[in-house]
Amino acid sequence: PPLMRIDRSQRLPASHNQEERIRAGAGTHVQNNIVPLGLRLRGRVQADTVCLAIERLVARHEALRLTFAVDGEGSRLNVANAPAFGFTVRSVERFAPTDRLTAGLALLATDASDPFDIVTGPLLRTIIVRMSDVEHLVGLTIDHMLIDGRSCEIVLRDLFAILREIQEGVPDDLPELPLQFPDWTVWERRYLQGPARQRLAAYWRSALAGTTALPASGLEDPEATASEDDGPAGVTTKRITVNGDLWTRLSTVARDQRASPFTLLSAVLKAAVYRRRRRRQPDDLAADVTVFGALTNRTSRVLDDVVGYFATSAVLRTDLSRDPTFEELIRREGRILFAAIAHEELPHPLVAMEVSPDLYGIRYRPRAVIPQYLNFDMPQSRPSAQFSCDSFRADIVKVPVVELPRSGLRLIAHPLHDGVQIEARYRTDHFTGSWVKSFLIAYQRLLDGWTAAP
């Protein structure tokens, strides 16, 4: 069906991804369900100016005005006519100048840890922390049901443009939005019926034959203790940086193989998983490697500047049997990724219904025993670290909240100017720091060795 503007008086369904959380864990609060965004403003920008800019931002994007309900037909969207969001102003000026940033970030983290009510809303909160006359922190706390990774970049870009227009009178030059997120959810429901859904489902049933919609990674740390008696699980982060000569060689090999950097990084990661699994599993089992990733699912250019929860998860399964060369492994990985992208329109909740109905919604169910899968993502780009104009500068800051990986282990490849930083977030009840460190070192050695002699 055509992707077109829908009359807002009609029923607006939630997306299939949103409905999974509504049905399985609407009343469950975990940090993973909240997205915190932070900015550090330098310049004479008043809190009232920031509030006005956010009001215009929310007016621009319908996704930021959503709440959710359930009726006889399933889950649906409610779009508020007027911008509504929580707004708080705090000050840390009583602290010593050297302590104000830490104190301010702590306030942003506290705000980002409070739950939302997805029925009553609003599902966006803002906190402004005054550090001095010319320095403020801005925290945007948004429920994940409204926003995905690409949307975070759009929100920060649009907010800066609107702030600059209010502050300096410079036109924001933001692109027109002929469509909004609810238009897409109506389209998704219409499209995923009949032959289209059957075709997409047939691919995923074939791709995941013999496994599940949420397969365990097979990575185990015998030194870790996962016992309820040990108290709540913690999360820790370790990182490695791939840059300099190694990044140059990686980029050269990727170009020579006509592969993206993510394809290469994902292929080598799976080789590292395979080597680690071979210590405890037969070779035929160890060679069946799965990684849980994210696909953007923006299949129309008209959605490029729209805020919403479009992205979907996908199981990326690669066969490492028959002793493939590095070049062959990259080709296999490329085929897997292209096939997944070609079939991303069937979101993971529907894949689960087709392949493993018992796993539908398991990531959102309270106290559910979740398979210990491996998550690997690489954002398409990193939002500019700094936005600047004549009267103020805005730097992106990380809000220090603790996001407990549902999977036990999550790797994120953050693009840098001349390389990539691999960040490993892991649950301390599933993995020890020494295990994760050794795994990252093994991964980096494979990258180094194979790009030195591809």
GUTITOR-898280 format. One record per residue (C-alpha): x, y, z; residue number from 1. Coordinates in Angstrom, 2 decimals. Layout:
REM GUTITOR-898280
{u: X; v: Y; w: Z; seq: NUM}
...
REM end
This chain:
REM GUTITOR-898280
{u: 0.00; v: 0.00; w: 0.00; seq: 1}
{u: 1.17; v: 3.59; w: -0.46; seq: 2}
{u: 2.88; v: 5.34; w: 2.44; seq: 3}
{u: 0.69; v: 8.39; w: 2.84; seq: 4}
{u: -0.74; v: 10.91; w: 5.30; seq: 5}
{u: -3.52; v: 9.38; w: 7.42; seq: 6}
{u: -6.55; v: 11.16; w: 8.81; seq: 7}
{u: -5.82; v: 11.59; w: 12.52; seq: 8}
{u: -9.47; v: 11.02; w: 13.45; seq: 9}
{u: -9.14; v: 7.33; w: 12.57; seq: 10}
{u: -7.72; v: 4.64; w: 14.82; seq: 11}
{u: -3.89; v: 4.73; w: 14.85; seq: 12}
{u: -2.33; v: 1.34; w: 15.66; seq: 13}
{u: 0.90; v: 0.99; w: 17.58; seq: 14}
{u: 3.77; v: -0.59; w: 15.68; seq: 15}
{u: 4.40; v: -4.30; w: 16.14; seq: 16}
{u: 7.57; v: -3.52; w: 18.11; seq: 17}
{u: 5.66; v: -1.20; w: 20.43; seq: 18}
{u: 2.85; v: -3.70; w: 20.85; seq: 19}
{u: 5.27; v: -6.40; w: 22.00; seq: 20}
{u: 6.33; v: -4.31; w: 24.98; seq: 21}
{u: 2.77; v: -3.17; w: 25.70; seq: 22}
{u: 1.53; v: -6.76; w: 25.79; seq: 23}
{u: 4.48; v: -8.29; w: 27.64; seq: 24}
{u: 5.71; v: -5.63; w: 30.04; seq: 25}
{u: 3.85; v: -2.32; w: 29.92; seq: 26}
{u: 4.03; v: -1.90; w: 33.67; seq: 27}
{u: 7.64; v: -3.05; w: 34.06; seq: 28}
{u: 10.28; v: -0.39; w: 34.60; seq: 29}
{u: 13.86; v: -1.10; w: 33.58; seq: 30}
{u: 16.49; v: 1.40; w: 32.52; seq: 31}
{u: 16.65; v: -0.17; w: 29.04; seq: 32}
{u: 13.16; v: 1.24; w: 28.36; seq: 33}
{u: 14.33; v: 4.84; w: 28.79; seq: 34}
{u: 16.59; v: 6.88; w: 26.49; seq: 35}
{u: 18.55; v: 9.73; w: 28.14; seq: 36}
{u: 20.05; v: 12.51; w: 26.00; seq: 37}
{u: 22.31; v: 15.20; w: 27.45; seq: 38}
{u: 23.63; v: 18.55; w: 26.24; seq: 39}
{u: 26.05; v: 20.99; w: 27.83; seq: 40}
{u: 25.23; v: 24.54; w: 26.79; seq: 41}
{u: 27.88; v: 27.27; w: 26.96; seq: 42}
{u: 26.66; v: 30.82; w: 26.32; seq: 43}
{u: 23.93; v: 33.11; w: 27.57; seq: 44}
{u: 20.98; v: 30.82; w: 26.93; seq: 45}
{u: 18.11; v: 31.11; w: 29.39; seq: 46}
{u: 16.04; v: 28.21; w: 30.68; seq: 47}
{u: 12.90; v: 29.79; w: 29.19; seq: 48}
{u: 14.58; v: 29.75; w: 25.78; seq: 49}
{u: 15.37; v: 26.05; w: 26.12; seq: 50}
{u: 11.79; v: 25.32; w: 27.20; seq: 51}
{u: 10.41; v: 27.16; w: 24.16; seq: 52}
{u: 12.78; v: 25.27; w: 21.85; seq: 53}
{u: 11.72; v: 21.91; w: 23.27; seq: 54}
{u: 8.06; v: 22.91; w: 22.96; seq: 55}
{u: 8.63; v: 23.59; w: 19.25; seq: 56}
{u: 10.58; v: 20.33; w: 18.90; seq: 57}
{u: 7.69; v: 18.36; w: 20.38; seq: 58}
{u: 5.23; v: 20.22; w: 18.17; seq: 59}
{u: 7.32; v: 19.26; w: 15.11; seq: 60}
{u: 7.46; v: 15.51; w: 15.84; seq: 61}
{u: 4.22; v: 13.67; w: 16.63; seq: 62}
{u: 6.17; v: 10.70; w: 18.02; seq: 63}
{u: 7.21; v: 12.87; w: 20.98; seq: 64}
{u: 3.54; v: 13.49; w: 21.81; seq: 65}
{u: 2.45; v: 9.85; w: 21.91; seq: 66}
{u: 0.81; v: 7.81; w: 24.63; seq: 67}
{u: -0.51; v: 4.27; w: 24.30; seq: 68}
{u: -3.73; v: 2.42; w: 24.99; seq: 69}
{u: -5.26; v: -1.01; w: 24.42; seq: 70}
{u: -8.70; v: -1.52; w: 22.91; seq: 71}
{u: -10.63; v: -4.39; w: 21.37; seq: 72}
{u: -8.42; v: -4.35; w: 18.25; seq: 73}
{u: -5.09; v: -4.30; w: 20.09; seq: 74}
{u: -2.62; v: -1.55; w: 20.95; seq: 75}
{u: -3.12; v: 1.95; w: 19.62; seq: 76}
{u: -1.50; v: 5.37; w: 19.62; seq: 77}
{u: -2.88; v: 8.57; w: 21.09; seq: 78}
{u: -1.35; v: 11.77; w: 19.67; seq: 79}
{u: -1.66; v: 14.84; w: 21.91; seq: 80}
{u: -2.75; v: 17.94; w: 19.99; seq: 81}
{u: -0.57; v: 20.29; w: 22.01; seq: 82}
{u: 3.03; v: 19.77; w: 23.13; seq: 83}
{u: 3.17; v: 18.40; w: 26.66; seq: 84}
{u: 6.29; v: 17.42; w: 28.60; seq: 85}
{u: 7.69; v: 17.56; w: 32.09; seq: 86}
{u: 10.04; v: 20.48; w: 32.71; seq: 87}
{u: 12.27; v: 21.04; w: 35.75; seq: 88}
{u: 14.95; v: 23.64; w: 36.49; seq: 89}
{u: 17.63; v: 22.92; w: 39.10; seq: 90}
{u: 20.87; v: 24.60; w: 40.15; seq: 91}
{u: 24.27; v: 23.30; w: 41.27; seq: 92}
{u: 25.82; v: 26.75; w: 41.74; seq: 93}
{u: 26.28; v: 26.06; w: 45.46; seq: 94}
{u: 28.98; v: 23.53; w: 44.57; seq: 95}
{u: 32.58; v: 24.43; w: 43.85; seq: 96}
{u: 33.06; v: 25.19; w: 40.11; seq: 97}
{u: 35.13; v: 22.03; w: 39.66; seq: 98}
{u: 32.31; v: 19.87; w: 41.10; seq: 99}
{u: 29.35; v: 21.36; w: 39.26; seq: 100}
{u: 29.50; v: 19.19; w: 36.15; seq: 101}
{u: 29.55; v: 15.97; w: 38.18; seq: 102}
{u: 26.72; v: 17.19; w: 40.39; seq: 103}
{u: 24.70; v: 18.30; w: 37.38; seq: 104}
{u: 25.14; v: 14.99; w: 35.55; seq: 105}
{u: 24.00; v: 13.18; w: 38.69; seq: 106}
{u: 20.75; v: 15.19; w: 38.58; seq: 107}
{u: 20.28; v: 14.26; w: 34.92; seq: 108}
{u: 20.86; v: 10.59; w: 35.78; seq: 109}
{u: 18.32; v: 10.70; w: 38.61; seq: 110}
{u: 15.72; v: 12.20; w: 36.28; seq: 111}
{u: 16.53; v: 9.58; w: 33.63; seq: 112}
{u: 15.93; v: 6.76; w: 36.12; seq: 113}
{u: 12.32; v: 7.63; w: 36.93; seq: 114}
{u: 9.66; v: 5.50; w: 35.17; seq: 115}
{u: 7.01; v: 6.69; w: 32.74; seq: 116}
{u: 3.34; v: 5.79; w: 32.57; seq: 117}
{u: 2.83; v: 4.92; w: 28.90; seq: 118}
{u: -0.94; v: 5.43; w: 29.20; seq: 119}
{u: -1.11; v: 8.84; w: 30.85; seq: 120}
{u: 2.22; v: 10.29; w: 29.68; seq: 121}
{u: 3.81; v: 12.58; w: 28.77; seq: 122}
{u: 6.68; v: 10.30; w: 27.75; seq: 123}
{u: 9.29; v: 13.04; w: 27.54; seq: 124}
{u: 10.81; v: 14.98; w: 30.41; seq: 125}
{u: 13.32; v: 17.82; w: 30.42; seq: 126}
{u: 15.59; v: 18.95; w: 33.19; seq: 127}
{u: 17.70; v: 22.11; w: 33.00; seq: 128}
{u: 20.60; v: 22.33; w: 35.44; seq: 129}
{u: 22.10; v: 25.77; w: 35.93; seq: 130}
{u: 25.87; v: 25.65; w: 36.53; seq: 131}
{u: 26.48; v: 29.40; w: 36.05; seq: 132}
{u: 25.10; v: 32.38; w: 34.14; seq: 133}
{u: 26.72; v: 31.07; w: 30.97; seq: 134}
{u: 26.65; v: 27.30; w: 31.42; seq: 135}
{u: 23.75; v: 24.86; w: 31.67; seq: 136}
{u: 23.08; v: 21.15; w: 31.32; seq: 137}
{u: 20.00; v: 19.99; w: 29.44; seq: 138}
{u: 18.66; v: 16.48; w: 29.95; seq: 139}
{u: 16.00; v: 14.94; w: 27.72; seq: 140}
{u: 14.52; v: 11.73; w: 29.09; seq: 141}
{u: 12.39; v: 9.90; w: 26.51; seq: 142}
{u: 10.61; v: 6.57; w: 26.67; seq: 143}
{u: 12.19; v: 4.11; w: 24.23; seq: 144}
{u: 8.72; v: 3.44; w: 22.75; seq: 145}
{u: 8.98; v: 6.84; w: 21.04; seq: 146}
{u: 12.51; v: 6.85; w: 19.73; seq: 147}
{u: 15.28; v: 4.77; w: 18.16; seq: 148}
{u: 18.98; v: 5.41; w: 17.51; seq: 149}
{u: 18.53; v: 7.41; w: 14.32; seq: 150}
{u: 15.78; v: 9.43; w: 16.03; seq: 151}
{u: 18.22; v: 10.47; w: 18.77; seq: 152}
{u: 20.40; v: 12.12; w: 16.11; seq: 153}
{u: 17.36; v: 13.87; w: 14.61; seq: 154}
{u: 16.19; v: 15.16; w: 18.02; seq: 155}
{u: 19.59; v: 16.65; w: 18.86; seq: 156}
{u: 20.00; v: 18.16; w: 15.39; seq: 157}
{u: 16.53; v: 19.71; w: 15.38; seq: 158}
{u: 16.78; v: 21.00; w: 18.94; seq: 159}
{u: 20.01; v: 22.84; w: 18.16; seq: 160}
{u: 18.56; v: 24.35; w: 14.98; seq: 161}
{u: 15.46; v: 25.55; w: 16.82; seq: 162}
{u: 17.54; v: 26.95; w: 19.69; seq: 163}
{u: 19.73; v: 28.85; w: 17.25; seq: 164}
{u: 16.69; v: 30.30; w: 15.49; seq: 165}
{u: 15.19; v: 31.52; w: 18.78; seq: 166}
{u: 18.52; v: 32.81; w: 20.08; seq: 167}
{u: 19.94; v: 34.40; w: 16.93; seq: 168}
{u: 17.04; v: 34.70; w: 14.50; seq: 169}
{u: 18.71; v: 32.34; w: 12.01; seq: 170}
{u: 16.10; v: 30.27; w: 10.10; seq: 171}
{u: 16.27; v: 26.65; w: 11.25; seq: 172}
{u: 16.25; v: 25.28; w: 7.65; seq: 173}
{u: 14.84; v: 21.98; w: 8.90; seq: 174}
{u: 13.33; v: 19.73; w: 6.22; seq: 175}
{u: 9.57; v: 19.55; w: 5.83; seq: 176}
{u: 7.88; v: 16.46; w: 7.30; seq: 177}
{u: 5.09; v: 15.39; w: 4.94; seq: 178}
{u: 4.66; v: 12.20; w: 6.99; seq: 179}
{u: 4.92; v: 11.33; w: 10.67; seq: 180}
{u: 5.44; v: 8.14; w: 12.65; seq: 181}
{u: 1.70; v: 7.28; w: 12.99; seq: 182}
{u: 1.42; v: 7.33; w: 9.18; seq: 183}
{u: 4.07; v: 4.62; w: 9.08; seq: 184}
{u: 2.42; v: 2.44; w: 11.74; seq: 185}
{u: -0.80; v: 2.41; w: 9.72; seq: 186}
{u: 1.23; v: 1.51; w: 6.62; seq: 187}
{u: 3.07; v: -1.26; w: 8.50; seq: 188}
{u: -0.18; v: -2.89; w: 9.58; seq: 189}
{u: -1.57; v: -2.79; w: 6.06; seq: 190}
{u: 1.64; v: -4.01; w: 4.44; seq: 191}
{u: 2.23; v: -6.94; w: 6.79; seq: 192}
{u: -0.80; v: -8.82; w: 5.62; seq: 193}
{u: -1.23; v: -11.53; w: 3.04; seq: 194}
{u: 1.56; v: -12.25; w: 0.52; seq: 195}
{u: 4.06; v: -9.69; w: 1.88; seq: 196}
{u: 4.02; v: -11.16; w: 5.36; seq: 197}
{u: 4.12; v: -14.72; w: 4.02; seq: 198}
{u: 7.16; v: -13.93; w: 1.86; seq: 199}
{u: 9.06; v: -12.25; w: 4.70; seq: 200}
{u: 8.15; v: -14.93; w: 7.21; seq: 201}
{u: 9.30; v: -17.67; w: 4.84; seq: 202}
{u: 12.76; v: -16.11; w: 4.70; seq: 203}
{u: 13.14; v: -15.88; w: 8.49; seq: 204}
{u: 11.84; v: -19.41; w: 9.05; seq: 205}
{u: 14.48; v: -20.65; w: 6.62; seq: 206}
{u: 17.27; v: -18.43; w: 8.02; seq: 207}
{u: 16.57; v: -19.56; w: 11.60; seq: 208}
{u: 15.79; v: -23.22; w: 10.89; seq: 209}
{u: 17.13; v: -25.33; w: 13.73; seq: 210}
{u: 17.54; v: -22.40; w: 16.13; seq: 211}
{u: 15.26; v: -19.84; w: 17.80; seq: 212}
{u: 14.30; v: -16.20; w: 17.45; seq: 213}
{u: 16.56; v: -15.45; w: 20.42; seq: 214}
{u: 19.43; v: -17.97; w: 20.28; seq: 215}
{u: 21.96; v: -18.19; w: 23.09; seq: 216}
{u: 25.47; v: -17.14; w: 22.08; seq: 217}
{u: 27.17; v: -20.18; w: 23.60; seq: 218}
{u: 29.63; v: -17.88; w: 25.37; seq: 219}
{u: 30.11; v: -18.94; w: 28.97; seq: 220}
{u: 32.33; v: -17.76; w: 31.79; seq: 221}
{u: 32.78; v: -20.62; w: 34.29; seq: 222}
{u: 34.10; v: -18.14; w: 36.87; seq: 223}
{u: 30.91; v: -16.05; w: 36.88; seq: 224}
{u: 28.21; v: -16.69; w: 39.45; seq: 225}
{u: 24.58; v: -16.12; w: 38.52; seq: 226}
{u: 22.67; v: -16.67; w: 41.73; seq: 227}
{u: 19.67; v: -14.83; w: 43.10; seq: 228}
{u: 21.36; v: -15.00; w: 46.50; seq: 229}
{u: 24.14; v: -12.74; w: 45.23; seq: 230}
{u: 21.84; v: -9.73; w: 45.08; seq: 231}
{u: 20.97; v: -7.61; w: 42.03; seq: 232}
{u: 23.18; v: -7.89; w: 38.98; seq: 233}
{u: 25.54; v: -5.08; w: 38.15; seq: 234}
{u: 26.86; v: -3.86; w: 34.85; seq: 235}
{u: 30.41; v: -2.94; w: 33.92; seq: 236}
{u: 32.00; v: -1.62; w: 30.75; seq: 237}
{u: 35.30; v: -2.37; w: 29.08; seq: 238}
{u: 36.59; v: -0.82; w: 25.86; seq: 239}
{u: 39.20; v: -1.22; w: 23.17; seq: 240}
{u: 40.05; v: 1.34; w: 20.50; seq: 241}
{u: 40.85; v: 0.39; w: 16.93; seq: 242}
{u: 42.63; v: 3.25; w: 15.19; seq: 243}
{u: 45.92; v: 4.25; w: 13.62; seq: 244}
{u: 47.61; v: 1.68; w: 11.38; seq: 245}
{u: 45.13; v: -1.06; w: 12.29; seq: 246}
{u: 42.13; v: 1.07; w: 11.30; seq: 247}
{u: 43.87; v: 2.04; w: 8.05; seq: 248}
{u: 44.40; v: -1.64; w: 7.23; seq: 249}
{u: 40.81; v: -2.48; w: 8.20; seq: 250}
{u: 39.45; v: 0.25; w: 5.93; seq: 251}
{u: 41.68; v: -0.89; w: 3.06; seq: 252}
{u: 40.60; v: -4.54; w: 3.39; seq: 253}
{u: 36.94; v: -3.51; w: 3.63; seq: 254}
{u: 37.24; v: -1.48; w: 0.42; seq: 255}
{u: 39.10; v: -4.27; w: -1.36; seq: 256}
{u: 36.38; v: -6.74; w: -0.34; seq: 257}
{u: 33.61; v: -4.24; w: -1.20; seq: 258}
{u: 32.38; v: -4.59; w: 2.38; seq: 259}
{u: 31.29; v: -2.07; w: 4.98; seq: 260}
{u: 33.38; v: -1.67; w: 8.16; seq: 261}
{u: 30.47; v: -3.20; w: 10.11; seq: 262}
{u: 30.50; v: -6.28; w: 7.88; seq: 263}
{u: 34.19; v: -6.78; w: 8.55; seq: 264}
{u: 33.91; v: -6.11; w: 12.29; seq: 265}
{u: 30.93; v: -8.45; w: 12.56; seq: 266}
{u: 32.67; v: -11.23; w: 10.61; seq: 267}
{u: 35.77; v: -11.10; w: 12.80; seq: 268}
{u: 33.65; v: -10.90; w: 15.96; seq: 269}
{u: 31.91; v: -14.12; w: 14.94; seq: 270}
{u: 35.29; v: -15.74; w: 14.35; seq: 271}
{u: 36.29; v: -14.74; w: 17.88; seq: 272}
{u: 33.05; v: -16.24; w: 19.21; seq: 273}
{u: 33.68; v: -19.43; w: 17.22; seq: 274}
{u: 37.19; v: -19.83; w: 18.65; seq: 275}
{u: 35.92; v: -19.27; w: 22.19; seq: 276}
{u: 33.01; v: -21.72; w: 21.78; seq: 277}
{u: 35.28; v: -24.46; w: 20.37; seq: 278}
{u: 36.81; v: -24.80; w: 23.84; seq: 279}
{u: 33.54; v: -26.17; w: 25.20; seq: 280}
{u: 31.49; v: -27.37; w: 22.21; seq: 281}
{u: 31.85; v: -29.75; w: 19.24; seq: 282}
{u: 33.05; v: -28.00; w: 16.11; seq: 283}
{u: 29.76; v: -28.35; w: 14.22; seq: 284}
{u: 27.86; v: -26.61; w: 17.02; seq: 285}
{u: 30.53; v: -23.96; w: 17.60; seq: 286}
{u: 30.49; v: -23.01; w: 13.90; seq: 287}
{u: 26.80; v: -21.97; w: 13.99; seq: 288}
{u: 27.28; v: -18.41; w: 15.29; seq: 289}
{u: 24.44; v: -15.97; w: 15.92; seq: 290}
{u: 24.54; v: -12.31; w: 16.90; seq: 291}
{u: 21.54; v: -10.17; w: 17.80; seq: 292}
{u: 21.71; v: -6.83; w: 15.96; seq: 293}
{u: 19.57; v: -3.83; w: 15.09; seq: 294}
{u: 18.25; v: -2.83; w: 11.67; seq: 295}
{u: 17.06; v: 0.72; w: 10.94; seq: 296}
{u: 13.88; v: -0.42; w: 9.12; seq: 297}
{u: 13.48; v: 2.97; w: 7.41; seq: 298}
{u: 12.66; v: 1.64; w: 3.99; seq: 299}
{u: 11.49; v: 4.94; w: 2.49; seq: 300}
{u: 13.57; v: 8.09; w: 2.08; seq: 301}
{u: 10.58; v: 10.16; w: 3.19; seq: 302}
{u: 11.20; v: 8.80; w: 6.71; seq: 303}
{u: 14.83; v: 9.99; w: 6.89; seq: 304}
{u: 14.03; v: 12.98; w: 9.14; seq: 305}
{u: 11.10; v: 11.52; w: 11.08; seq: 306}
{u: 11.37; v: 10.73; w: 14.79; seq: 307}
{u: 9.90; v: 7.39; w: 15.84; seq: 308}
{u: 10.58; v: 3.82; w: 16.90; seq: 309}
{u: 11.24; v: 2.30; w: 13.47; seq: 310}
{u: 14.28; v: 0.13; w: 14.24; seq: 311}
{u: 13.92; v: -3.59; w: 14.80; seq: 312}
{u: 16.14; v: -6.35; w: 16.11; seq: 313}
{u: 17.32; v: -9.24; w: 13.99; seq: 314}
{u: 19.18; v: -12.51; w: 14.44; seq: 315}
{u: 22.25; v: -12.52; w: 12.18; seq: 316}
{u: 23.33; v: -16.13; w: 11.79; seq: 317}
{u: 26.57; v: -17.11; w: 10.05; seq: 318}
{u: 27.99; v: -20.53; w: 9.25; seq: 319}
{u: 31.73; v: -20.72; w: 10.04; seq: 320}
{u: 32.11; v: -24.38; w: 9.10; seq: 321}
{u: 34.38; v: -25.76; w: 6.38; seq: 322}
{u: 37.34; v: -23.69; w: 7.56; seq: 323}
{u: 36.60; v: -20.48; w: 5.59; seq: 324}
{u: 39.34; v: -18.04; w: 4.66; seq: 325}
{u: 39.05; v: -14.48; w: 5.91; seq: 326}
{u: 37.81; v: -13.33; w: 2.48; seq: 327}
{u: 35.20; v: -16.10; w: 2.36; seq: 328}
{u: 34.00; v: -15.27; w: 5.86; seq: 329}
{u: 33.50; v: -11.63; w: 4.88; seq: 330}
{u: 31.51; v: -12.74; w: 1.83; seq: 331}
{u: 29.33; v: -14.99; w: 3.99; seq: 332}
{u: 28.74; v: -12.20; w: 6.47; seq: 333}
{u: 27.88; v: -9.75; w: 3.70; seq: 334}
{u: 25.29; v: -12.12; w: 2.27; seq: 335}
{u: 23.72; v: -12.57; w: 5.72; seq: 336}
{u: 23.55; v: -8.82; w: 6.35; seq: 337}
{u: 22.13; v: -7.96; w: 2.93; seq: 338}
{u: 19.50; v: -10.69; w: 3.25; seq: 339}
{u: 18.50; v: -9.42; w: 6.72; seq: 340}
{u: 18.18; v: -5.86; w: 5.43; seq: 341}
{u: 16.12; v: -7.08; w: 2.48; seq: 342}
{u: 13.69; v: -8.71; w: 4.93; seq: 343}
{u: 13.82; v: -6.21; w: 7.82; seq: 344}
{u: 10.21; v: -5.13; w: 7.26; seq: 345}
{u: 9.07; v: -8.13; w: 9.30; seq: 346}
{u: 9.90; v: -6.89; w: 12.82; seq: 347}
{u: 11.43; v: -9.23; w: 15.34; seq: 348}
{u: 8.20; v: -9.71; w: 17.39; seq: 349}
{u: 6.54; v: -11.20; w: 14.30; seq: 350}
{u: 9.63; v: -13.28; w: 13.55; seq: 351}
{u: 9.33; v: -14.65; w: 17.09; seq: 352}
{u: 5.68; v: -15.49; w: 16.51; seq: 353}
{u: 6.66; v: -17.42; w: 13.38; seq: 354}
{u: 9.76; v: -19.19; w: 14.72; seq: 355}
{u: 9.51; v: -19.31; w: 18.53; seq: 356}
{u: 6.10; v: -18.18; w: 19.83; seq: 357}
{u: 7.15; v: -18.88; w: 23.43; seq: 358}
{u: 9.86; v: -16.19; w: 23.10; seq: 359}
{u: 7.45; v: -13.42; w: 22.06; seq: 360}
{u: 7.90; v: -10.56; w: 24.52; seq: 361}
{u: 10.38; v: -12.44; w: 26.71; seq: 362}
{u: 12.79; v: -9.49; w: 26.85; seq: 363}
{u: 10.07; v: -7.40; w: 28.50; seq: 364}
{u: 8.49; v: -9.96; w: 30.81; seq: 365}
{u: 9.17; v: -9.40; w: 34.53; seq: 366}
{u: 11.65; v: -11.94; w: 35.96; seq: 367}
{u: 11.77; v: -13.92; w: 32.70; seq: 368}
{u: 14.74; v: -16.24; w: 32.15; seq: 369}
{u: 16.21; v: -14.81; w: 28.95; seq: 370}
{u: 18.63; v: -16.76; w: 26.73; seq: 371}
{u: 22.14; v: -15.37; w: 27.08; seq: 372}
{u: 22.45; v: -13.97; w: 23.58; seq: 373}
{u: 25.18; v: -11.70; w: 22.15; seq: 374}
{u: 24.22; v: -8.20; w: 21.09; seq: 375}
{u: 26.37; v: -6.29; w: 18.55; seq: 376}
{u: 25.52; v: -2.89; w: 17.09; seq: 377}
{u: 27.32; v: -0.17; w: 15.20; seq: 378}
{u: 25.48; v: 3.16; w: 14.87; seq: 379}
{u: 25.48; v: 4.42; w: 11.30; seq: 380}
{u: 27.06; v: 7.59; w: 12.58; seq: 381}
{u: 27.80; v: 9.27; w: 15.86; seq: 382}
{u: 25.95; v: 12.57; w: 16.43; seq: 383}
{u: 28.28; v: 15.55; w: 16.15; seq: 384}
{u: 30.04; v: 15.93; w: 19.46; seq: 385}
{u: 29.50; v: 19.67; w: 19.26; seq: 386}
{u: 27.01; v: 22.11; w: 17.77; seq: 387}
{u: 28.16; v: 25.74; w: 17.72; seq: 388}
{u: 26.96; v: 29.13; w: 16.56; seq: 389}
{u: 27.79; v: 32.75; w: 17.35; seq: 390}
{u: 26.09; v: 33.02; w: 20.74; seq: 391}
{u: 26.37; v: 29.53; w: 22.25; seq: 392}
{u: 27.84; v: 26.05; w: 21.92; seq: 393}
{u: 26.19; v: 22.72; w: 22.68; seq: 394}
{u: 28.25; v: 19.62; w: 23.48; seq: 395}
{u: 26.72; v: 16.16; w: 23.73; seq: 396}
{u: 27.33; v: 14.64; w: 27.17; seq: 397}
{u: 26.72; v: 11.09; w: 28.34; seq: 398}
{u: 24.14; v: 10.80; w: 31.09; seq: 399}
{u: 25.60; v: 8.36; w: 33.67; seq: 400}
{u: 22.76; v: 5.84; w: 33.95; seq: 401}
{u: 23.19; v: 2.09; w: 34.35; seq: 402}
{u: 21.61; v: 0.11; w: 31.51; seq: 403}
{u: 21.65; v: -3.58; w: 32.35; seq: 404}
{u: 22.10; v: -5.60; w: 29.12; seq: 405}
{u: 19.18; v: -8.00; w: 28.82; seq: 406}
{u: 21.45; v: -10.35; w: 26.89; seq: 407}
{u: 24.27; v: -10.50; w: 29.43; seq: 408}
{u: 26.83; v: -9.14; w: 26.93; seq: 409}
{u: 26.45; v: -6.28; w: 24.49; seq: 410}
{u: 29.13; v: -4.92; w: 22.16; seq: 411}
{u: 28.78; v: -1.50; w: 20.51; seq: 412}
{u: 31.17; v: -0.24; w: 17.85; seq: 413}
{u: 31.20; v: 3.55; w: 18.23; seq: 414}
{u: 32.53; v: 5.34; w: 15.12; seq: 415}
{u: 35.42; v: 7.72; w: 15.79; seq: 416}
{u: 36.99; v: 10.31; w: 13.51; seq: 417}
{u: 39.82; v: 7.93; w: 12.58; seq: 418}
{u: 38.72; v: 4.57; w: 13.90; seq: 419}
{u: 36.20; v: 2.82; w: 16.09; seq: 420}
{u: 35.81; v: 2.18; w: 19.80; seq: 421}
{u: 34.48; v: -1.25; w: 20.76; seq: 422}
{u: 32.53; v: -0.98; w: 24.00; seq: 423}
{u: 31.55; v: -4.14; w: 25.87; seq: 424}
{u: 28.75; v: -3.84; w: 28.43; seq: 425}
{u: 28.31; v: -6.97; w: 30.50; seq: 426}
{u: 26.30; v: -8.27; w: 33.42; seq: 427}
{u: 28.54; v: -9.08; w: 36.37; seq: 428}
{u: 26.41; v: -12.11; w: 37.24; seq: 429}
{u: 27.12; v: -13.64; w: 33.82; seq: 430}
{u: 30.69; v: -12.57; w: 33.05; seq: 431}
{u: 33.78; v: -11.54; w: 34.99; seq: 432}
{u: 35.94; v: -8.61; w: 34.03; seq: 433}
{u: 38.89; v: -10.86; w: 33.24; seq: 434}
{u: 36.80; v: -12.97; w: 30.83; seq: 435}
{u: 35.51; v: -9.91; w: 28.96; seq: 436}
{u: 38.98; v: -8.38; w: 28.82; seq: 437}
{u: 40.48; v: -11.56; w: 27.38; seq: 438}
{u: 37.67; v: -11.81; w: 24.83; seq: 439}
{u: 38.22; v: -8.23; w: 23.64; seq: 440}
{u: 41.97; v: -8.82; w: 23.41; seq: 441}
{u: 41.37; v: -11.97; w: 21.33; seq: 442}
{u: 39.00; v: -10.01; w: 19.09; seq: 443}
{u: 41.56; v: -7.25; w: 18.56; seq: 444}
{u: 44.30; v: -9.78; w: 17.80; seq: 445}
{u: 42.15; v: -11.38; w: 15.11; seq: 446}
{u: 41.49; v: -7.97; w: 13.57; seq: 447}
{u: 45.21; v: -7.21; w: 13.63; seq: 448}
{u: 46.38; v: -10.56; w: 12.33; seq: 449}
{u: 43.86; v: -10.98; w: 9.54; seq: 450}
{u: 44.16; v: -7.44; w: 8.19; seq: 451}
{u: 47.95; v: -7.76; w: 8.21; seq: 452}
{u: 47.66; v: -10.81; w: 5.94; seq: 453}
{u: 44.13; v: -10.92; w: 4.50; seq: 454}
REM end
